[in-house]
Amino acid sequence: MSQLVTGEAVVLGLRPARLASRGLAVVVDLAVAWAAYIAVTVGMVTALSSMDEAVLAAVTVATFVLVQVGIPIAVETLSHGRSLGKLICGLRVVREDGGPIRFRHALVRGAMGAIEIVMTMGVVASIASLVSARGRRLGDVFAGTLVVRERIPEAEAGRVLLPAPPPWLAGEVGGLDLSRVPDGWWLAVRQYLGRLGELEPQAGAAMAWRLAADLRGFTGAEVPAGVDPTLYLDAVVRERQGRESRRAFGSGGMGGGVGVASEGAPLGGGPVAGAGAAVPGAAVPGAGVPDEGRGGEVPRRGSGFAPPA
């Protein structure tokens, strides 16, 4: 399945969950919910044994709604999309744009889940997930959510592994204004990084310099001397992914699945000839370039607060 891409063509590193893992998570959640429902029902019936049958029936229905609908909604809201079953299977519910879900999303999912999972024994939910391209059930469709995998392998076969940019380069691209960069450029860079292993060294270098020249037209920033343009483009993409994930999930990110790719993490989506291959003709970033040549430390941005005169 395809990765989760925002409206600004930024890959968040999330992948929709498969039906098997979602089914296992649902089984765990249902087992816990039914165990709690039976225990609470037995306790309530025992405590209210002196009441008439109408009261007992009302208590039973209220307990069912509370345990099977209310508690799952509360758990998904407070945990931002992670129930016990999803925690065990490494899954999480997110919005379609990759952001964390809120109460309204959990409410729609819980209400629809009581119908398509509990009352139909999961038949409707399974059919909807099989038909959907991203494995979404009806509750996800109406709520505008999807279930994604948080546990992504550090390396996948057929992908180029690029080293993380050095701190000075990360700080330099961190000061770039990327608001004027169009979506088409991000898509072009993503496709270039994904096909890096398929390109001839000369063709790949020429494409990297052309993309870097386009970026210079949008931001006015040149590729630092001594830095391979491929590594520079990779650093810019990582910076954009970091900004998007911080905007979506806050400064803490999502832990295992969202944010800037760590060293050795796969970028792009195209096959290459061997994982971990170095970029042909890539220069070691920062080698032979003193820190003074980079302008020293990256200046800190002001907070914008001005004391009263």
FENSUL-V622400 format. One record per residue. N is the residue number from 1. RES is the residue in one small letter. PHI is phi in whole degrees, 0 to 359 (none if undefined). Layout:
# FENSUL-V622400
n->[N | N]
res->[RES | RES]
phi->[PHI | PHI]
This chain:
# FENSUL-V622400
n->[1 | 2 | 3 | 4 | 5 | 6 | 7 | 8 | 9 | 10 | 11 | 12 | 13 | 14 | 15 | 16 | 17 | 18 | 19 | 20 | 21 | 22 | 23 | 24 | 25 | 26 | 27 | 28 | 29 | 30 | 31 | 32 | 33 | 34 | 35 | 36 | 37 | 38 | 39 | 40 | 41 | 42 | 43 | 44 | 45 | 46 | 47 | 48 | 49 | 50 | 51 | 52 | 53 | 54 | 55 | 56 | 57 | 58 | 59 | 60 | 61 | 62 | 63 | 64 | 65 | 66 | 67 | 68 | 69 | 70 | 71 | 72 | 73 | 74 | 75 | 76 | 77 | 78 | 79 | 80 | 81 | 82 | 83 | 84 | 85 | 86 | 87 | 88 | 89 | 90 | 91 | 92 | 93 | 94 | 95 | 96 | 97 | 98 | 99 | 100 | 101 | 102 | 103 | 104 | 105 | 106 | 107 | 108 | 109 | 110 | 111 | 112 | 113 | 114 | 115 | 116 | 117 | 118 | 119 | 120 | 121 | 122 | 123 | 124 | 125 | 126 | 127 | 128 | 129 | 130 | 131 | 132 | 133 | 134 | 135 | 136 | 137 | 138 | 139 | 140 | 141 | 142 | 143 | 144 | 145 | 146 | 147 | 148 | 149 | 150 | 151 | 152 | 153 | 154 | 155 | 156 | 157 | 158 | 159 | 160 | 161 | 162 | 163 | 164 | 165 | 166 | 167 | 168 | 169 | 170 | 171 | 172 | 173 | 174 | 175 | 176 | 177 | 178 | 179 | 180 | 181 | 182 | 183 | 184 | 185 | 186 | 187 | 188 | 189 | 190 | 191 | 192 | 193 | 194 | 195 | 196 | 197 | 198 | 199 | 200 | 201 | 202 | 203 | 204 | 205 | 206 | 207 | 208 | 209 | 210 | 211 | 212 | 213 | 214 | 215 | 216 | 217 | 218 | 219 | 220 | 221 | 222 | 223 | 224 | 225 | 226 | 227 | 228 | 229 | 230 | 231 | 232 | 233 | 234 | 235 | 236 | 237 | 238 | 239 | 240 | 241 | 242 | 243 | 244 | 245 | 246 | 247 | 248 | 249 | 250 | 251 | 252 | 253 | 254 | 255 | 256 | 257 | 258 | 259 | 260 | 261 | 262 | 263 | 264 | 265 | 266 | 267 | 268 | 269 | 270 | 271 | 272 | 273 | 274 | 275 | 276 | 277 | 278 | 279 | 280 | 281 | 282 | 283 | 284 | 285 | 286 | 287 | 288 | 289 | 290 | 291 | 292 | 293 | 294 | 295 | 296 | 297 | 298 | 299 | 300 | 301 | 302 | 303 | 304 | 305 | 306 | 307 | 308 | 309]
res->[m | s | q | l | v | t | g | e | a | v | v | l | g | l | r | p | a | r | l | a | s | r | g | l | a | v | v | v | d | l | a | v | a | w | a | a | y | i | a | v | t | v | g | m | v | t | a | l | s | s | m | d | e | a | v | l | a | a | v | t | v | a | t | f | v | l | v | q | v | g | i | p | i | a | v | e | t | l | s | h | g | r | s | l | g | k | l | i | c | g | l | r | v | v | r | e | d | g | g | p | i | r | f | r | h | a | l | v | r | g | a | m | g | a | i | e | i | v | m | t | m | g | v | v | a | s | i | a | s | l | v | s | a | r | g | r | r | l | g | d | v | f | a | g | t | l | v | v | r | e | r | i | p | e | a | e | a | g | r | v | l | l | p | a | p | p | p | w | l | a | g | e | v | g | g | l | d | l | s | r | v | p | d | g | w | w | l | a | v | r | q | y | l | g | r | l | g | e | l | e | p | q | a | g | a | a | m | a | w | r | l | a | a | d | l | r | g | f | t | g | a | e | v | p | a | g | v | d | p | t | l | y | l | d | a | v | v | r | e | r | q | g | r | e | s | r | r | a | f | g | s | g | g | m | g | g | g | v | g | v | a | s | e | g | a | p | l | g | g | g | p | v | a | g | a | g | a | a | v | p | g | a | a | v | p | g | a | g | v | p | d | e | g | r | g | g | e | v | p | r | r | g | s | g | f | a | p | p | a]
phi->[none | 286 | 287 | 277 | 239 | 281 | 293 | 261 | 63 | 253 | 278 | 270 | 79 | 254 | 233 | 303 | 286 | 278 | 297 | 296 | 292 | 293 | 298 | 296 | 296 | 295 | 299 | 297 | 296 | 294 | 298 | 293 | 295 | 292 | 297 | 293 | 296 | 296 | 296 | 292 | 296 | 299 | 295 | 292 | 296 | 295 | 288 | 250 | 296 | 279 | 280 | 283 | 293 | 296 | 294 | 297 | 295 | 295 | 295 | 296 | 295 | 297 | 295 | 298 | 296 | 294 | 283 | 275 | 239 | 296 | 295 | 302 | 296 | 296 | 295 | 294 | 291 | 288 | 265 | 57 | 97 | 232 | 274 | 297 | 296 | 292 | 296 | 293 | 271 | 72 | 242 | 206 | 267 | 229 | 287 | 296 | 271 | 93 | 279 | 289 | 283 | 237 | 299 | 296 | 292 | 294 | 295 | 294 | 297 | 292 | 294 | 289 | 295 | 297 | 272 | 275 | 248 | 287 | 285 | 254 | 57 | 81 | 294 | 297 | 296 | 294 | 296 | 297 | 292 | 291 | 285 | 290 | 292 | 251 | 69 | 268 | 272 | 297 | 299 | 291 | 295 | 288 | 273 | 73 | 231 | 204 | 262 | 237 | 271 | 266 | 268 | 256 | 303 | 294 | 219 | 239 | 299 | 81 | 228 | 284 | 253 | 253 | 290 | 294 | 294 | 295 | 303 | 294 | 287 | 298 | 293 | 291 | 286 | 293 | 267 | 283 | 268 | 263 | 290 | 268 | 282 | 285 | 297 | 299 | 292 | 297 | 295 | 296 | 294 | 297 | 294 | 295 | 295 | 289 | 258 | 301 | 286 | 268 | 270 | 291 | 306 | 293 | 294 | 296 | 294 | 296 | 294 | 296 | 295 | 293 | 295 | 294 | 294 | 297 | 296 | 298 | 293 | 274 | 246 | 78 | 260 | 270 | 291 | 303 | 297 | 84 | 251 | 295 | 299 | 296 | 294 | 293 | 298 | 298 | 295 | 294 | 296 | 298 | 297 | 292 | 297 | 297 | 296 | 294 | 291 | 293 | 292 | 278 | 242 | 90 | 294 | 278 | 69 | 244 | 85 | 271 | 236 | 236 | 122 | 288 | 294 | 279 | 298 | 87 | 280 | 286 | 238 | 74 | 222 | 266 | 284 | 224 | 269 | 100 | 283 | 79 | 289 | 284 | 288 | 300 | 73 | 284 | 273 | 289 | 296 | 87 | 289 | 72 | 246 | 294 | 297 | 297 | 290 | 265 | 86 | 73 | 288 | 289 | 296 | 282 | 281 | 286 | 281 | 89 | 274 | 238 | 293 | 296 | 289]
